[in-house]
Amino acid sequence: QKQLVESGGGLAQAGGSLTLSCASSGIRLSANGVAWHRQAPGGQREWVATVAAGGATRYADSRFHVFRDNEKNTVYLQITNLQTRDAGVYYCNTQYRGQNYWGQGTQVTVSS
């Protein structure tokens, strides 16, 4: 079964940092682009970062950093200098053989 599983969310203090994980089973993430999205409470899901199959990265904010561990088949999203606006549920997604895959999300709460 192909799936993505996010983890690493929790309660963090503003100004701190947090690293979220997106692990896959059944899909080799190193060969696929992976995007991270955030859904704030009451808001729509919005894109925050992407790592392309070739390794190129794009970010909605310079405080985000995406990197891979190919041995673990996992993609990470590091958020530094956390702000209260970073709070929400973070999802990773990838496309594989024409199908879009999403994880279940991991909740990030930021205390001021």
C-alpha positions in Angstrom: 0.0 0.0 0.0 1.4 3.4 -1.0 1.1 6.0 1.6 2.7 9.1 3.1 3.0 9.6 6.9 3.8 12.9 8.5 5.2 13.3 12.0 7.1 15.7 14.1 4.4 18.2 14.9 3.6 19.4 18.3 3.8 22.5 20.5 6.7 24.8 19.9 7.6 28.2 21.1 7.7 31.2 18.8 11.3 31.8 17.8 12.2 28.2 18.0 12.5 25.6 15.3 10.7 22.4 14.3 11.4 19.7 11.8 8.6 17.7 10.3 9.0 14.4 8.6 7.2 12.8 5.6 7.9 9.2 5.3 6.7 7.0 2.5 6.0 3.4 2.0 5.5 2.1 -1.5 6.8 5.3 -3.2 10.4 6.1 -3.7 10.4 9.8 -2.7 13.9 10.4 -4.1 12.5 10.0 -7.6 9.5 12.2 -7.0 8.9 15.8 -6.1 7.4 16.3 -2.7 5.4 19.4 -1.6 4.5 20.6 1.9 1.3 22.4 2.6 -0.2 24.0 5.7 -3.8 24.4 6.7 -4.3 26.9 9.4 -7.4 26.7 11.6 -10.4 27.8 9.6 -8.3 28.4 6.5 -7.5 26.7 3.2 -4.7 24.4 2.6 -1.8 26.4 1.2 1.5 25.5 -0.3 4.7 26.2 1.7 7.6 24.3 0.1 8.6 21.9 -2.6 11.6 19.7 -3.3 11.7 18.6 -6.9 12.8 15.2 -8.0 16.1 16.7 -9.1 16.6 18.4 -5.8 15.6 21.9 -6.6 13.7 23.6 -3.8 11.1 26.4 -3.6 9.7 28.0 -0.5 6.9 30.3 0.4 9.1 31.7 3.2 12.9 31.8 3.7 12.4 30.3 7.2 11.5 27.0 5.6 14.0 24.4 4.5 13.3 21.0 2.8 15.8 18.2 2.7 15.8 14.4 2.0 17.1 11.3 3.6 16.9 8.9 0.8 18.0 5.9 2.9 15.0 6.5 5.1 12.8 7.4 2.1 11.8 10.5 4.1 11.5 14.2 3.3 11.8 16.8 6.0 10.5 20.3 6.4 12.5 22.4 8.9 10.9 25.6 10.1 13.1 28.1 11.9 12.2 31.2 13.8 8.7 29.9 14.3 5.9 32.4 14.2 2.4 32.1 15.4 1.2 32.2 11.8 3.1 28.9 11.2 0.5 27.1 13.2 -1.7 24.6 11.5 -1.8 21.1 10.1 1.1 20.3 7.8 0.7 17.9 4.9 3.1 16.4 2.5 2.1 15.2 -1.0 3.6 13.7 -4.0 2.4 12.5 -7.4 3.2 9.0 -8.5 2.1 7.4 -11.7 -0.6 10.0 -12.2 -2.1 9.8 -8.8 -1.9 12.4 -6.0 -0.9 11.1 -2.6 -1.4 13.0 0.7 -0.5 12.1 4.2 -2.8 12.5 7.1 -1.1 15.6 8.4 0.8 16.6 11.5 -0.4 19.4 13.8 1.9 22.3 14.6 1.0 24.7 17.5 3.1 27.7 18.2 3.0 29.5 21.5 3.9 33.2 21.7 
